[in-house]
Amino acid sequence: QVQLVESGGGLVQSGGSLRLSCTASGSIPKIIVMGWYRQAPGKQRELVAHLTRGGSKDYGDSVKGRFTLDRNDARNTVYLQMNSLKPEDTAVYYCNARSEGDRSIVENWGQGTQVTVSS
């Protein structure tokens, strides 16, 4: 089991920046991939960015060049730096950690944090 605690959401004007943090606890060595997804009202949850155990990163097309995902292994924390925010970035952002379960892969989710970008 992996527990995830998020922080850093809020309200920002278009063009502004926010940084989200997600700290993991529990079965840390079993985490394969960790990152962020988001879900806007009436839309499906989509990948924002994720980071593999080996350090490879992947970003959603809509955030490439604007968002940066980093991690601090000593703190078991990943950080999502969001720059040049747009109103269409408004969504609930969820931290995700994919981990090795006893017999299958487990998707662990945080409680979600609201990001609102005003125009």
Wavefront OBJ file of the C-alpha trace (Angstrom):
o trace
v 0.000 0.000 0.000
v 1.113 3.496 -0.844
v -0.430 6.608 0.689
v -0.217 9.937 -1.113
v -0.632 13.429 0.312
v -0.944 16.362 -2.080
v -0.569 20.079 -1.581
v -0.165 23.268 -3.574
v -3.375 23.793 -5.498
v -5.208 27.084 -5.627
v -6.396 29.997 -7.723
v -4.053 31.775 -10.117
v -4.410 34.164 -13.032
v -3.727 33.135 -16.596
v 0.016 33.173 -17.243
v 0.833 32.526 -13.609
v 2.559 29.618 -11.904
v 1.816 27.050 -9.243
v 3.745 24.157 -7.774
v 2.075 20.967 -6.642
v 3.700 18.530 -4.220
v 2.912 14.899 -3.573
v 4.525 12.949 -0.752
v 4.344 9.179 -0.643
v 4.480 6.899 2.359
v 4.110 3.181 2.864
v 5.594 0.711 0.378
v 7.956 3.172 -1.288
v 10.322 0.589 -2.877
v 7.364 -0.948 -4.731
v 6.545 2.265 -6.611
v 7.148 1.862 -10.352
v 5.797 5.170 -11.672
v 4.690 8.329 -9.904
v 3.104 11.465 -11.248
v 0.010 13.553 -11.815
v -3.284 13.232 -13.622
v -6.048 15.796 -13.888
v -9.772 15.804 -14.456
v -11.809 18.781 -15.582
v -15.614 18.871 -15.212
v -17.277 16.681 -17.832
v -13.971 15.303 -19.087
v -12.009 12.114 -18.592
v -9.015 11.957 -16.316
v -5.852 12.560 -18.321
v -2.125 12.220 -17.799
v -0.294 15.412 -16.894
v 3.165 13.989 -16.236
v 4.795 10.952 -14.732
v 8.229 9.767 -13.729
v 9.406 6.174 -13.743
v 11.552 4.501 -11.129
v 14.449 4.721 -13.576
v 14.009 8.456 -14.054
v 12.217 8.610 -17.402
v 9.616 11.346 -17.707
v 6.552 11.654 -19.879
v 4.237 14.638 -20.280
v 0.788 15.126 -21.701
v 0.858 16.968 -25.015
v -1.065 19.942 -23.666
v 1.478 20.685 -20.934
v 4.790 20.008 -22.695
v 7.114 22.966 -22.404
v 5.096 24.527 -19.582
v 5.069 21.944 -16.779
v 8.061 20.233 -15.188
v 8.011 17.156 -12.977
v 10.820 16.523 -10.514
v 11.326 14.341 -7.483
v 13.195 14.404 -4.215
v 13.956 10.808 -3.290
v 15.045 11.713 0.226
v 11.599 13.175 0.871
v 9.646 10.625 -1.221
v 8.104 13.623 -2.935
v 7.381 14.609 -6.515
v 6.880 18.209 -7.541
v 4.905 19.511 -10.488
v 5.992 23.013 -11.464
v 3.291 24.563 -13.628
v 4.181 27.702 -15.565
v 2.309 29.773 -18.145
v -0.963 28.454 -16.814
v -4.051 28.712 -18.992
v -7.760 28.616 -18.108
v -7.947 25.196 -19.768
v -5.542 23.880 -17.117
v -8.343 24.272 -14.581
v -9.048 20.855 -13.096
v -8.694 18.655 -10.046
v -5.156 17.337 -10.045
v -4.567 13.862 -8.651
v -1.273 12.384 -7.579
v -0.787 8.815 -8.737
v 1.668 6.106 -7.771
v 1.674 2.818 -9.640
v 3.111 0.103 -7.441
v 3.789 -3.608 -7.430
v 1.126 -5.481 -5.524
v 1.341 -9.077 -4.393
v -0.123 -10.347 -7.659
v -0.833 -7.305 -9.791
v -0.090 -3.656 -10.365
v -1.843 -1.296 -7.949
v -2.938 2.231 -8.791
v -2.719 4.471 -5.734
v -4.379 7.902 -5.763
v -4.259 11.025 -3.693
v -7.364 12.912 -2.637
v -6.998 15.521 -5.369
v -6.225 19.218 -5.267
v -8.104 21.916 -7.161
v -6.265 24.164 -9.591
v -8.250 27.074 -10.983
v -6.828 29.428 -13.609
v -8.774 32.626 -14.200
v -8.695 34.449 -17.512
l 1 2 3 4 5 6 7 8 9 10 11 12 13 14 15 16 17 18 19 20 21 22 23 24 25 26 27 28 29 30 31 32 33 34 35 36 37 38 39 40 41 42 43 44 45 46 47 48 49 50 51 52 53 54 55 56 57 58 59 60 61 62 63 64 65 66 67 68 69 70 71 72 73 74 75 76 77 78 79 80 81 82 83 84 85 86 87 88 89 90 91 92 93 94 95 96 97 98 99 100 101 102 103 104 105 106 107 108 109 110 111 112 113 114 115 116 117 118 119
